[in-house]
Amino acid sequence: MNKKINYREILPSGLIFFILIGLVGLLFKEESVYIYKWYFTLLLVGIGFFSLTKKIFRNFSDRGYIFSKIIGISISGMAVFWLSNLKILKFTSVGCLLVTVLLAVATTVISVLWDKKSKDCVSIDKDNLKFIIAEELLFLALLTVFLYMKSFKADAYGTEKFMDFGFMNTMTKLTYFPVEDIWFANKNLNYYYLGQYFAAFLNQLSFNDVRFSYNIMFYTVCAMAFIEAFSCTFKLIQVKFGTQFKMVQGIIGGILGGAGVCFEGSAHFIVFGIVLKLYNKIIGNTEYSYWFPESTRYVGYVPERLDKTITETPSYSFVIGDLHAHVINIMFVLTIIGIIIAFATQLSDKKGTSQKLPLDFAPKDFIPKALNPTVLLCGFFTGFFQGNNYWDYAIYMMISGLTILFVDYKVYGFTKIVRCFRQFRLSLQW
């Protein structure tokens, strides 16, 4: 039985929310308006697409609320991107708002109608609501702290920040896509820029100023990555402990998971920045020094080899402050990881025991399974990863496919899957 929502129980959370909102105004003064517009746009996008997300993350304690922000941005952003490329829609704030609202309304209506037809409504009880509110408050608190820290050195100066800001600035002044080269080469931009596009899209959607949106977007990615990792880790611990699970285990694990994703690096600093530095000091080598970016140039560099690669961790990216597409893609990657976890744990719940479930479906039954929202979203995300980080495209296409195959094997059994696919292929040939 669902626990009824008593709104008096969430009044303390409401008070904390207004305190945090007031703190933003106190810390950033006249510039707080840009943060407010950005934050409340994200909040409304999350609410607008929650009806879709809660079906995919039905067994998550937050019903996937934090992921609904990213899913909403992704669907709306890509719709605007292609409409603009086809010269159907101008890339303006009004156009972005119109598409986002229409898609949010459409997904909500379809979800409601589907619930009535299938009687498969995903409920939200008071525990779910408390969890959702807690995540939202944590996201707002982290965003406020990160932006306050950045405010002491807010200029986008050094490394590749000029390029990243240039991409965003050019896009916000566009009429239609594609983007012209910002260095006046008289050609389209020949670089991966879809990540910066999503930053520009949010800038337009929130009717914001790109001068402020650069930093706000960067630390939105950082705060969002923390909460997404928290949600994924919480669910994995919940599955691990099963009936013996306690809330405190999930919270501690979730915080460690979020901190691990956002703030941890590699052991390179321990070896080269502490151990070897101490060793060289003992032997009297005063020329040895260590600089933290060296941790990104290790494989193929120490020892020197022809085959080299870059080992950049999220924490390094968040310190540097470059708004690259592959950095923005962190929040999209964590979304597809969450989708995969939800898919795997839901099918495992259906199985319930070690007994393999029966599997015998014709082509007419196969199509609804292939059009499963989880499968479609995995394809959708991996598709636009090509414009954010091509390695993420290859990696998560493989992970998504193998997860679906492995889960089906665990639930149905390998021989049944092979037999059904053979039957499906023969039916198509017939």
C-alpha positions in Angstrom: 0.0 0.0 0.0 1.3 3.5 -0.9 2.1 5.8 1.9 -0.1 8.9 1.6 1.7 12.3 1.2 1.3 14.6 4.3 2.5 18.0 3.1 3.2 19.1 6.6 6.1 16.7 6.6 7.8 18.5 3.7 7.4 22.0 5.2 11.0 21.9 6.7 12.3 21.0 3.2 10.4 23.9 1.8 12.0 26.2 4.4 15.5 25.0 3.4 14.6 25.6 -0.2 13.7 29.2 0.4 16.8 29.7 2.5 19.0 28.4 -0.3 17.2 30.6 -2.8 17.7 33.6 -0.5 21.3 32.7 -0.1 21.8 32.8 -3.9 20.5 36.4 -3.9 22.6 37.3 -0.9 25.8 35.9 -2.4 25.5 37.0 -6.0 23.3 40.1 -5.6 22.3 41.6 -9.0 23.9 38.7 -10.8 21.7 36.2 -9.0 18.9 36.8 -11.6 20.9 34.8 -14.1 21.2 31.9 -11.7 17.5 32.0 -10.9 16.5 31.9 -14.5 18.8 29.0 -15.2 17.9 27.0 -12.1 14.1 27.4 -12.4 14.3 26.5 -16.1 16.0 23.2 -15.1 13.4 22.6 -12.4 10.5 23.1 -14.8 12.1 20.9 -17.4 12.6 18.1 -14.8 8.9 18.3 -13.7 7.7 18.5 -17.3 9.4 15.3 -18.4 9.0 13.4 -15.1 6.0 11.5 -16.4 8.3 9.7 -18.9 11.3 9.3 -16.6 9.4 7.7 -13.7 8.3 4.9 -16.0 11.9 4.1 -16.9 13.2 4.4 -13.4 10.1 3.0 -11.7 12.2 1.0 -9.2 14.4 3.9 -8.2 13.7 5.7 -4.8 13.6 9.0 -6.6 11.7 7.5 -9.6 14.5 8.9 -11.8 13.6 12.5 -11.0 17.2 13.9 -11.3 17.5 12.2 -14.7 14.3 13.8 -16.0 16.2 17.1 -16.2 18.8 15.6 -18.5 16.3 13.6 -20.5 14.2 16.6 -21.0 17.1 18.8 -22.1 18.4 16.0 -24.5 15.0 15.4 -26.2 14.1 19.1 -26.5 17.6 20.2 -27.4 18.0 17.6 -30.2 14.6 18.4 -31.6 15.5 22.1 -31.8 18.9 21.2 -33.3 17.4 19.3 -36.2 14.6 21.6 -36.8 17.1 24.5 -37.0 19.4 22.5 -39.3 16.4 21.8 -41.6 15.7 25.6 -41.5 12.2 25.0 -40.0 12.8 26.7 -36.7 15.0 29.6 -35.8 17.4 29.1 -32.8 15.8 31.7 -30.5 14.6 31.7 -26.9 11.0 31.6 -28.0 11.6 28.7 -30.4 13.4 26.7 -27.8 10.7 27.3 -25.2 7.9 26.4 -27.7 9.5 23.1 -28.6 10.3 22.2 -25.0 6.8 23.0 -23.7 5.1 21.1 -26.6 7.3 18.0 -26.0 6.7 18.1 -22.2 3.0 18.4 -22.7 3.0 15.6 -25.3 5.0 13.2 -23.1 2.7 13.9 -20.1 -0.5 13.4 -22.1 0.8 10.2 -23.7 1.9 9.0 -20.2 -1.5 9.7 -18.6 -3.4 8.0 -21.5 -1.0 5.0 -21.3 -1.6 4.7 -17.6 -5.4 4.6 -18.1 -5.1 2.1 -20.8 -2.6 -0.3 -19.3 -3.3 0.3 -15.6 0.4 0.4 -15.1 0.7 3.8 -13.3 3.9 4.4 -11.3 2.9 5.8 -7.9 4.7 8.5 -5.9 4.4 8.0 -2.2 5.7 10.3 0.6 9.1 8.5 0.8 9.6 9.0 -2.9 8.6 12.6 -2.6 11.0 13.2 0.3 13.8 11.6 -1.6 13.1 13.7 -4.7 13.0 16.9 -2.6 16.3 16.0 -0.8 18.0 15.5 -4.2 16.7 18.8 -5.5 18.0 20.6 -2.4 21.4 18.9 -2.6 21.6 19.9 -6.3 20.8 23.5 -5.5 23.2 23.6 -2.6 26.1 22.2 -4.6 25.4 24.5 -7.5 25.4 27.5 -5.2 28.7 26.5 -3.5 30.4 25.7 -6.8 29.4 29.0 -8.3 30.4 31.0 -5.2 33.8 29.4 -5.3 34.1 30.3 -9.0 33.0 33.9 -8.4 36.4 34.7 -6.9 37.9 34.1 -10.4 35.0 34.2 -12.7 36.8 35.1 -15.9 36.9 32.5 -18.7 40.6 33.0 -19.3 43.4 30.5 -20.1 43.7 27.1 -21.7 40.8 26.5 -24.1 38.1 28.6 -22.5 38.2 31.2 -25.3 37.3 28.5 -27.8 34.5 27.0 -25.6 33.0 30.4 -24.9 33.4 31.3 -28.6 31.3 28.3 -29.6 28.5 29.2 -27.1 28.6 32.9 -28.0 28.4 32.2 -31.8 25.5 29.8 -31.4 23.4 32.2 -29.3 23.7 34.7 -32.2 22.7 32.1 -34.9 19.5 32.1 -36.9 19.9 28.6 -38.2 22.4 25.8 -37.8 25.0 24.6 -38.7 27.5 26.8 -37.0 29.9 28.9 -39.1 33.6 28.7 -38.2 34.2 31.3 -35.5 37.7 32.0 -36.9 36.2 33.3 -40.1 37.3 30.4 -42.3 34.1 30.9 -44.4 33.1 27.3 -43.7 31.0 25.4 -41.2 32.7 24.7 -37.8 34.8 21.6 -38.2 34.9 20.5 -34.6 32.8 18.5 -32.2 30.5 21.1 -30.5 27.3 19.3 -29.6 28.1 19.7 -25.9 28.5 23.4 -26.2 25.3 23.4 -28.2 23.4 22.0 -25.2 24.9 24.9 -23.1 23.7 27.4 -25.7 20.3 25.7 -25.8 19.9 26.1 -22.1 21.0 29.7 -22.4 18.3 30.3 -24.9 15.7 28.3 -23.1 16.3 30.3 -19.9 16.4 33.7 -21.7 19.8 34.1 -20.2 23.0 36.0 -20.9 25.8 33.8 -22.4 28.4 35.8 -20.4 27.0 34.2 -17.2 25.7 31.0 -18.8 29.3 29.7 -19.4 30.1 29.3 -15.7 26.6 28.4 -14.7 26.6 25.5 -17.2 30.0 24.3 -16.2 29.1 23.9 -12.6 25.6 22.6 -13.4 27.4 19.6 -15.0 29.5 19.2 -11.9 26.5 19.4 -9.5 24.3 17.2 -11.7 27.1 14.6 -12.0 27.2 14.3 -8.2 23.5 13.8 -7.8 23.2 11.4 -10.7 26.1 9.3 -9.3 24.4 9.5 -5.9 21.2 8.1 -7.3 22.9 5.3 -9.3 25.0 4.2 -6.3 22.0 4.4 -3.9 20.1 2.0 -6.2 23.1 -0.4 -6.6 23.5 -0.6 -2.8 19.8 -1.2 -2.4 19.9 -4.1 -4.8 23.0 -5.5 -3.2 21.6 -5.6 0.3 18.0 -6.5 -0.7 15.7 -6.9 2.3 18.5 -6.0 4.7 19.0 -2.6 3.1 19.0 0.4 5.4 18.6 4.0 4.2 21.8 5.1 5.9 23.8 2.6 3.8 22.4 4.0 0.6 22.9 7.6 1.7 26.6 7.1 2.7 27.2 5.0 -0.4 25.5 7.6 -2.6 27.6 10.5 -1.2 30.8 8.5 -1.7 29.7 7.6 -5.2 29.0 11.3 -6.1 32.2 12.5 -4.5 34.2 9.8 -6.3 32.9 10.8 -9.6 33.3 14.6 -9.1 36.3 15.0 -6.8 38.6 11.9 -7.1 41.4 11.6 -9.5 44.0 8.8 -10.1 46.8 7.4 -8.1 49.3 9.4 -10.3 49.6 12.2 -7.7 50.3 9.7 -4.9 53.1 8.1 -6.8 54.6 11.1 -8.7 53.5 14.0 -6.5 54.2 12.5 -3.1 56.4 9.3 -3.2 58.8 10.3 -6.0 58.9 13.9 -4.8 59.9 12.7 -1.3 62.4 10.3 -2.8 64.1 12.9 -4.9 64.2 15.3 -2.0 66.0 12.6 0.1 68.6 11.9 -2.7 69.1 15.6 -3.1 67.6 16.0 -6.6 66.3 19.6 -6.5 65.3 19.7 -10.2 62.3 17.3 -9.7 58.9 19.0 -9.7 55.3 18.0 -10.1 52.4 19.8 -11.7 48.9 18.3 -11.4 48.2 18.3 -15.2 50.9 15.7 -15.6 48.4 13.1 -14.4 46.7 13.5 -17.8 49.9 12.6 -19.7 50.9 9.3 -18.2 50.1 6.4 -20.6 52.6 6.5 -23.4 54.7 9.2 -21.7 56.2 7.4 -18.7 58.0 5.6 -20.2 58.0 7.3 -23.6 56.2 5.3 -26.3 54.7 6.0 -29.7 51.2 5.0 -28.6 50.0 7.8 -26.3 46.7 8.7 -24.8 45.2 11.3 -22.4 43.9 10.2 -19.0 41.7 13.1 -18.0 39.4 12.5 -14.9 36.3 14.6 -14.2 38.0 16.2 -11.2 40.8 17.5 -13.4 38.2 18.8 -15.9 36.3 20.6 -13.1 39.5 22.2 -11.8 40.6 23.4 -15.2 37.2 24.9 -16.1 37.2 24.3 -19.8 33.6 23.7 -21.0 34.5 21.1 -23.6 31.8 18.9 -25.2 33.3 15.8 -23.5 33.1 17.4 -20.1 29.4 18.3 -20.7 28.8 14.7 -21.8 29.6 13.5 -18.2 26.0 14.2 -17.2 24.6 12.4 -20.3 26.9 9.4 -19.7 25.6 9.1 -16.1 22.1 9.3 -17.4 22.6 6.3 -19.7 24.3 4.4 -16.9 21.2 5.1 -14.8 18.9 3.9 -17.6 21.0 0.7 -17.9 20.8 0.1 -14.1 17.1 0.6 -14.1 16.6 -1.7 -17.0 18.7 -4.5 -15.5 17.2 -4.3 -12.0 13.6 -4.2 -13.3 13.9 -7.3 -15.4 15.6 -9.0 -12.5 12.7 -8.1 -10.3 10.3 -9.8 -12.9 12.3 -13.0 -12.7 12.2 -13.1 -8.9 13.7 -16.6 -8.7 16.4 -18.6 -10.4 13.7 -20.1 -12.7 14.0 -18.9 -16.3 11.0 -17.1 -17.6 9.2 -18.4 -20.7 10.0 -16.7 -23.9 8.0 -17.3 -27.0 7.0 -14.3 -29.0 6.1 -13.7 -32.7 7.2 -10.6 -34.7 4.1 -8.7 -33.6 5.2 -9.2 -30.0 8.8 -8.4 -30.7 8.2 -4.9 -32.0 6.8 -3.5 -28.7 9.8 -5.0 -26.9 12.2 -3.4 -29.5 10.3 -0.1 -29.0 10.9 -0.2 -25.2 11.6 3.4 -24.0 14.8 2.1 -22.3 16.1 0.6 -25.5 15.1 3.7 -27.5 16.7 6.1 -25.1 20.0 4.1 -25.1 20.1 4.4 -28.8 19.2 8.1 -28.7 21.9 9.0 -26.2 24.6 6.9 -27.8 23.6 8.5 -31.2 24.4 12.0 -30.2 27.5 11.0 -28.2 29.2 11.2 -31.5 29.0 15.0 -31.3 30.1 15.1 -27.6 32.8 12.5 -27.2 33.3 9.8 -29.9 34.8 7.4 -27.4 31.6 7.6 -25.3 29.7 6.7 -28.4 31.7 3.5 -28.9 31.9 2.6 -25.2 28.2 3.0 -24.3 26.9 1.4 -27.5 28.8 -1.7 -26.5 27.8 -1.5 -22.8 24.1 -0.9 -23.7 24.0 -3.8 -26.1 25.9 -6.2 -23.8 23.7 -5.2 -20.8 20.5 -5.9 -22.8 21.9 -9.3 -24.0 23.2 -10.3 -20.5 20.0 -9.4 -18.7 17.9 -11.3 -21.3 20.2 -14.3 -20.8 19.8 -14.1 -17.0 16.1 -13.8 -17.2 15.1 -16.0 -20.1 18.1 -18.2 -20.8 20.4 -18.1 -23.8 19.0 -21.0 -25.8 15.5 -19.5 -25.7 16.7 -16.1 -26.9 18.5 -17.8 -29.9 15.5 -19.9 -30.7 13.2 -16.8 -30.6 15.4 -14.7 -32.8 15.6 -17.6 -35.3 11.8 -17.8 -35.3 11.6 -14.1 -35.8 14.0 -14.1 -38.7 12.3 -17.0 -40.4 8.9 -15.3 -40.0 10.2 -12.2 -41.7 11.6 -14.2 -44.6 8.3 -16.0 -45.0 
